[in-house]
């Protein structure tokens, strides 16, 4: 089954947004984590969103 690139782009953007949302909810509940883990999650989330935008543009 071949899915178009824009589908993977939207999925990647949603995954990046969910990483940000779940990290925010975790901090809101009072669960603390290392700065190393927090920066890594934010870095990966940003790259997932940027990659999703790139795939979305390429798929049109």
Biopython code that builds the backbone (N, CA, C, O; Angstrom):
import numpy as np
from Bio.PDB.StructureBuilder import StructureBuilder

atoms = [
    (1, "UNK", "N", (0.846, -1.175, 0.000)),
    (1, "UNK", "CA", (0.000, 0.000, 0.000)),
    (1, "UNK", "C", (0.892, 1.239, 0.000)),
    (1, "UNK", "O", (1.698, 1.426, 0.912)),
    (2, "UNK", "N", (0.753, 2.069, -1.000)),
    (2, "UNK", "CA", (1.533, 3.300, -1.108)),
    (2, "UNK", "C", (0.711, 4.482, -0.617)),
    (2, "UNK", "O", (-0.355, 4.784, -1.151)),
    (3, "UNK", "N", (1.224, 5.134, 0.399)),
    (3, "UNK", "CA", (0.577, 6.337, 0.909)),
    (3, "UNK", "C", (1.333, 7.548, 0.386)),
    (3, "UNK", "O", (2.554, 7.497, 0.234)),
    (4, "UNK", "N", (0.626, 8.633, 0.109)),
    (4, "UNK", "CA", (1.309, 9.826, -0.410)),
    (4, "UNK", "C", (2.174, 10.498, 0.663)),
    (4, "UNK", "O", (1.988, 10.292, 1.863)),
    (5, "UNK", "N", (3.129, 11.309, 0.185)),
    (5, "UNK", "CA", (4.051, 11.991, 1.100)),
    (5, "UNK", "C", (3.333, 12.941, 2.055)),
    (5, "UNK", "O", (3.756, 13.095, 3.200)),
    (6, "UNK", "N", (2.258, 13.579, 1.604)),
    (6, "UNK", "CA", (1.569, 14.544, 2.475)),
    (6, "UNK", "C", (0.970, 13.845, 3.699)),
    (6, "UNK", "O", (0.851, 14.455, 4.762)),
    (7, "UNK", "N", (0.594, 12.571, 3.557)),
    (7, "UNK", "CA", (0.053, 11.819, 4.690)),
    (7, "UNK", "C", (1.124, 11.624, 5.768)),
    (7, "UNK", "O", (0.863, 11.808, 6.957)),
    (8, "UNK", "N", (2.326, 11.252, 5.336)),
    (8, "UNK", "CA", (3.429, 11.098, 6.277)),
    (8, "UNK", "C", (3.824, 12.444, 6.881)),
    (8, "UNK", "O", (4.241, 12.509, 8.038)),
    (9, "UNK", "N", (3.693, 13.512, 6.102)),
    (9, "UNK", "CA", (3.982, 14.847, 6.616)),
    (9, "UNK", "C", (3.043, 15.231, 7.734)),
    (9, "UNK", "O", (3.483, 15.736, 8.767)),
    (10, "UNK", "N", (1.768, 15.002, 7.548)),
    (10, "UNK", "CA", (0.778, 15.312, 8.589)),
    (10, "UNK", "C", (1.011, 14.436, 9.818)),
    (10, "UNK", "O", (0.912, 14.914, 10.948)),
    (11, "UNK", "N", (1.318, 13.167, 9.606)),
    (11, "UNK", "CA", (1.572, 12.271, 10.735)),
    (11, "UNK", "C", (2.803, 12.714, 11.527)),
    (11, "UNK", "O", (2.804, 12.641, 12.755)),
    (12, "UNK", "N", (3.833, 13.164, 10.847)),
    (12, "UNK", "CA", (5.041, 13.623, 11.524)),
    (12, "UNK", "C", (4.781, 14.910, 12.308)),
    (12, "UNK", "O", (5.276, 15.064, 13.424)),
    (13, "UNK", "N", (4.019, 15.819, 11.742)),
    (13, "UNK", "CA", (3.677, 17.061, 12.445)),
    (13, "UNK", "C", (2.862, 16.747, 13.697)),
    (13, "UNK", "O", (3.125, 17.304, 14.763)),
    (14, "UNK", "N", (1.883, 15.870, 13.577)),
    (14, "UNK", "CA", (1.075, 15.492, 14.741)),
    (14, "UNK", "C", (1.916, 14.808, 15.817)),
    (14, "UNK", "O", (1.700, 15.034, 17.007)),
    (15, "UNK", "N", (2.860, 13.987, 15.413)),
    (15, "UNK", "CA", (3.725, 13.318, 16.388)),
    (15, "UNK", "C", (4.600, 14.333, 17.126)),
    (15, "UNK", "O", (4.790, 14.220, 18.337)),
    (16, "UNK", "N", (5.130, 15.319, 16.407)),
    (16, "UNK", "CA", (5.928, 16.360, 17.051)),
    (16, "UNK", "C", (5.110, 17.185, 18.023)),
    (16, "UNK", "O", (5.583, 17.514, 19.111)),
    (17, "UNK", "N", (3.891, 17.520, 17.643)),
    (17, "UNK", "CA", (3.003, 18.282, 18.527)),
    (17, "UNK", "C", (2.656, 17.454, 19.764)),
    (17, "UNK", "O", (2.581, 17.994, 20.867)),
    (18, "UNK", "N", (2.445, 16.155, 19.589)),
    (18, "UNK", "CA", (2.126, 15.300, 20.729)),
    (18, "UNK", "C", (3.305, 15.188, 21.696)),
    (18, "UNK", "O", (3.100, 15.113, 22.907)),
    (19, "UNK", "N", (4.523, 15.174, 21.185)),
    (19, "UNK", "CA", (5.689, 15.158, 22.078)),
    (19, "UNK", "C", (5.688, 16.410, 22.940)),
    (19, "UNK", "O", (5.909, 16.332, 24.148)),
    (20, "UNK", "N", (5.439, 17.585, 22.319)),
    (20, "UNK", "CA", (5.379, 18.831, 23.085)),
    (20, "UNK", "C", (4.244, 18.793, 24.107)),
    (20, "UNK", "O", (4.430, 19.176, 25.262)),
    (21, "UNK", "N", (3.073, 18.332, 23.680)),
    (21, "UNK", "CA", (1.906, 18.315, 24.559)),
    (21, "UNK", "C", (2.116, 17.382, 25.751)),
    (21, "UNK", "O", (1.825, 17.753, 26.888)),
    (22, "UNK", "N", (2.616, 16.185, 25.500)),
    (22, "UNK", "CA", (2.825, 15.224, 26.583)),
    (22, "UNK", "C", (3.928, 15.673, 27.541)),
    (22, "UNK", "O", (3.843, 15.422, 28.743)),
    (23, "UNK", "N", (4.952, 16.330, 27.020)),
    (23, "UNK", "CA", (6.000, 16.878, 27.883)),
    (23, "UNK", "C", (5.440, 17.978, 28.767)),
    (23, "UNK", "O", (5.751, 18.048, 29.956)),
    (24, "UNK", "N", (4.618, 18.832, 28.188)),
    (24, "UNK", "CA", (3.983, 19.919, 28.958)),
    (24, "UNK", "C", (3.063, 19.360, 30.042)),
    (24, "UNK", "O", (3.083, 19.835, 31.177)),
    (25, "UNK", "N", (2.252, 18.345, 29.695)),
    (25, "UNK", "CA", (1.352, 17.734, 30.685)),
    (25, "UNK", "C", (2.145, 17.066, 31.807)),
    (25, "UNK", "O", (1.739, 17.118, 32.968)),
    (26, "UNK", "N", (3.263, 16.446, 31.472)),
    (26, "UNK", "CA", (4.101, 15.793, 32.473)),
    (26, "UNK", "C", (4.661, 16.826, 33.445)),
    (26, "UNK", "O", (4.676, 16.594, 34.654)),
    (27, "UNK", "N", (5.118, 17.958, 32.930)),
    (27, "UNK", "CA", (5.642, 19.022, 33.791)),
    (27, "UNK", "C", (4.526, 19.651, 34.616)),
    (27, "UNK", "O", (4.752, 20.061, 35.755)),
    (28, "UNK", "N", (3.326, 19.731, 34.053)),
    (28, "UNK", "CA", (2.190, 20.308, 34.763)),
    (28, "UNK", "C", (1.788, 19.434, 35.955)),
    (28, "UNK", "O", (1.343, 19.951, 36.979)),
    (29, "UNK", "N", (1.943, 18.115, 35.825)),
    (29, "UNK", "CA", (1.634, 17.199, 36.923)),
    (29, "UNK", "C", (2.714, 17.202, 37.995)),
    (29, "UNK", "O", (2.534, 16.612, 39.060)),
    (30, "UNK", "N", (3.825, 17.857, 37.723)),
    (30, "UNK", "CA", (4.885, 17.955, 38.713)),
    (30, "UNK", "C", (5.996, 16.945, 38.554)),
    (30, "UNK", "O", (6.873, 16.854, 39.413)),
    (31, "UNK", "N", (5.980, 16.187, 37.479)),
    (31, "UNK", "CA", (7.042, 15.209, 37.241)),
    (31, "UNK", "C", (8.228, 15.955, 36.623)),
    (31, "UNK", "O", (8.121, 16.530, 35.540)),
    (32, "UNK", "N", (9.349, 15.932, 37.327)),
    (32, "UNK", "CA", (10.536, 16.633, 36.843)),
    (32, "UNK", "C", (11.438, 15.630, 36.116)),
    (32, "UNK", "O", (11.489, 14.448, 36.457)),
    (33, "UNK", "N", (12.134, 16.133, 35.118)),
    (33, "UNK", "CA", (13.083, 15.295, 34.405)),
    (33, "UNK", "C", (14.347, 16.094, 34.120)),
    (33, "UNK", "O", (14.355, 17.320, 34.235)),
    (34, "UNK", "N", (15.396, 15.404, 33.754)),
    (34, "UNK", "CA", (16.678, 16.045, 33.458)),
    (34, "UNK", "C", (16.542, 17.104, 32.374)),
    (34, "UNK", "O", (15.670, 17.015, 31.509)),
    (35, "UNK", "N", (17.399, 18.093, 32.429)),
    (35, "UNK", "CA", (17.430, 19.079, 31.343)),
    (35, "UNK", "C", (17.853, 18.395, 30.041)),
    (35, "UNK", "O", (17.381, 18.755, 28.963)),
    (36, "UNK", "N", (18.734, 17.420, 30.149)),
    (36, "UNK", "CA", (19.195, 16.688, 28.971)),
    (36, "UNK", "C", (18.015, 16.022, 28.259)),
    (36, "UNK", "O", (17.908, 16.104, 27.036)),
    (37, "UNK", "N", (17.137, 15.368, 29.008)),
    (37, "UNK", "CA", (15.962, 14.719, 28.425)),
    (37, "UNK", "C", (14.992, 15.749, 27.861)),
    (37, "UNK", "O", (14.447, 15.561, 26.774)),
    (38, "UNK", "N", (14.778, 16.830, 28.594)),
    (38, "UNK", "CA", (13.849, 17.861, 28.143)),
    (38, "UNK", "C", (14.323, 18.507, 26.852)),
    (38, "UNK", "O", (13.541, 18.676, 25.917)),
    (39, "UNK", "N", (15.597, 18.869, 26.794)),
    (39, "UNK", "CA", (16.140, 19.489, 25.580)),
    (39, "UNK", "C", (16.103, 18.491, 24.424)),
    (39, "UNK", "O", (15.809, 18.874, 23.291)),
    (40, "UNK", "N", (16.394, 17.225, 24.692)),
    (40, "UNK", "CA", (16.332, 16.199, 23.649)),
    (40, "UNK", "C", (14.930, 16.039, 23.085)),
    (40, "UNK", "O", (14.762, 15.918, 21.871)),
    (41, "UNK", "N", (13.920, 16.038, 23.949)),
    (41, "UNK", "CA", (12.532, 15.927, 23.487)),
    (41, "UNK", "C", (12.129, 17.123, 22.646)),
    (41, "UNK", "O", (11.486, 16.970, 21.608)),
    (42, "UNK", "N", (12.507, 18.321, 23.094)),
    (42, "UNK", "CA", (12.170, 19.522, 22.332)),
    (42, "UNK", "C", (12.882, 19.531, 20.982)),
    (42, "UNK", "O", (12.299, 19.921, 19.970)),
    (43, "UNK", "N", (14.134, 19.105, 20.970)),
    (43, "UNK", "CA", (14.911, 19.040, 19.741)),
    (43, "UNK", "C", (14.273, 18.057, 18.751)),
    (43, "UNK", "O", (14.099, 18.380, 17.576)),
    (44, "UNK", "N", (13.933, 16.881, 19.222)),
    (44, "UNK", "CA", (13.315, 15.870, 18.353)),
    (44, "UNK", "C", (11.934, 16.332, 17.876)),
    (44, "UNK", "O", (11.578, 16.131, 16.715)),
    (45, "UNK", "N", (11.158, 16.950, 18.773)),
    (45, "UNK", "CA", (9.845, 17.466, 18.382)),
    (45, "UNK", "C", (9.941, 18.516, 17.300)),
    (45, "UNK", "O", (9.156, 18.500, 16.352)),
    (46, "UNK", "N", (10.895, 19.435, 17.424)),
    (46, "UNK", "CA", (11.083, 20.466, 16.395)),
    (46, "UNK", "C", (11.479, 19.855, 15.060)),
    (46, "UNK", "O", (10.966, 20.254, 14.014)),
    (47, "UNK", "N", (12.392, 18.886, 15.096)),
    (47, "UNK", "CA", (12.803, 18.251, 13.849)),
    (47, "UNK", "C", (11.666, 17.438, 13.224)),
    (47, "UNK", "O", (11.557, 17.376, 11.999)),
    (48, "UNK", "N", (10.828, 16.821, 14.038)),
    (48, "UNK", "CA", (9.690, 16.076, 13.486)),
    (48, "UNK", "C", (8.716, 17.021, 12.792)),
    (48, "UNK", "O", (8.200, 16.712, 11.718)),
    (49, "UNK", "N", (8.469, 18.173, 13.409)),
    (49, "UNK", "CA", (7.561, 19.141, 12.796)),
    (49, "UNK", "C", (8.166, 19.692, 11.505)),
    (49, "UNK", "O", (7.473, 19.812, 10.495)),
    (50, "UNK", "N", (9.460, 20.028, 11.540)),
    (50, "UNK", "CA", (10.119, 20.560, 10.337)),
    (50, "UNK", "C", (10.137, 19.516, 9.216)),
    (50, "UNK", "O", (9.905, 19.853, 8.055)),
    (51, "UNK", "N", (10.407, 18.268, 9.552)),
    (51, "UNK", "CA", (10.409, 17.207, 8.546)),
    (51, "UNK", "C", (9.002, 17.000, 7.984)),
    (51, "UNK", "O", (8.835, 16.757, 6.789)),
    (52, "UNK", "N", (7.989, 17.099, 8.858)),
    (52, "UNK", "CA", (6.614, 16.963, 8.387)),
    (52, "UNK", "C", (6.217, 18.074, 7.431)),
    (52, "UNK", "O", (5.531, 17.832, 6.439)),
    (53, "UNK", "N", (6.647, 19.290, 7.728)),
    (53, "UNK", "CA", (6.359, 20.412, 6.819)),
    (53, "UNK", "C", (7.052, 20.187, 5.480)),
    (53, "UNK", "O", (6.467, 20.438, 4.426)),
    (54, "UNK", "N", (8.295, 19.715, 5.517)),
    (54, "UNK", "CA", (9.013, 19.419, 4.294)),
    (54, "UNK", "C", (8.310, 18.350, 3.466)),
    (54, "UNK", "O", (8.166, 18.500, 2.253)),
    (55, "UNK", "N", (7.874, 17.277, 4.110)),
    (55, "UNK", "CA", (7.143, 16.223, 3.389)),
    (55, "UNK", "C", (5.812, 16.722, 2.861)),
    (55, "UNK", "O", (5.391, 16.350, 1.766)),
    (56, "UNK", "N", (5.153, 17.562, 3.637)),
    (56, "UNK", "CA", (3.853, 18.102, 3.207)),
    (56, "UNK", "C", (4.030, 18.967, 1.962)),
    (56, "UNK", "O", (3.232, 18.894, 1.028)),
    (57, "UNK", "N", (5.088, 19.792, 1.955)),
    (57, "UNK", "CA", (5.361, 20.633, 0.780)),
    (57, "UNK", "C", (5.748, 19.784, -0.420)),
    (57, "UNK", "O", (5.327, 20.071, -1.541)),
    (58, "UNK", "N", (6.548, 18.738, -0.201)),
    (58, "UNK", "CA", (7.001, 17.901, -1.301)),
    (58, "UNK", "C", (5.858, 17.057, -1.866)),
    (58, "UNK", "O", (5.883, 16.698, -3.043)),
    (59, "UNK", "N", (4.866, 16.740, -1.052)),
    (59, "UNK", "CA", (3.777, 15.882, -1.492)),
    (59, "UNK", "C", (2.727, 16.588, -2.311)),
    (59, "UNK", "O", (1.886, 15.939, -2.934)),
    (60, "UNK", "N", (2.757, 17.906, -2.324)),
    (60, "UNK", "CA", (1.730, 18.642, -3.092)),
    (60, "UNK", "C", (2.125, 18.837, -4.521)),
    (60, "UNK", "O", (1.374, 19.433, -5.293)),
]
sb = StructureBuilder()
sb.init_structure("model")
sb.init_model(0)
sb.init_chain("A")
sb.init_seg("    ")
for serial, (resi, resn, name, xyz) in enumerate(atoms, 1):
    if name == "N":
        sb.init_residue(resn, " ", resi, " ")
    sb.init_atom(name, np.array(xyz, "f"), 0.0, 1.0, " ", f" {name:<3s}", serial, name[0])
structure = sb.get_structure()
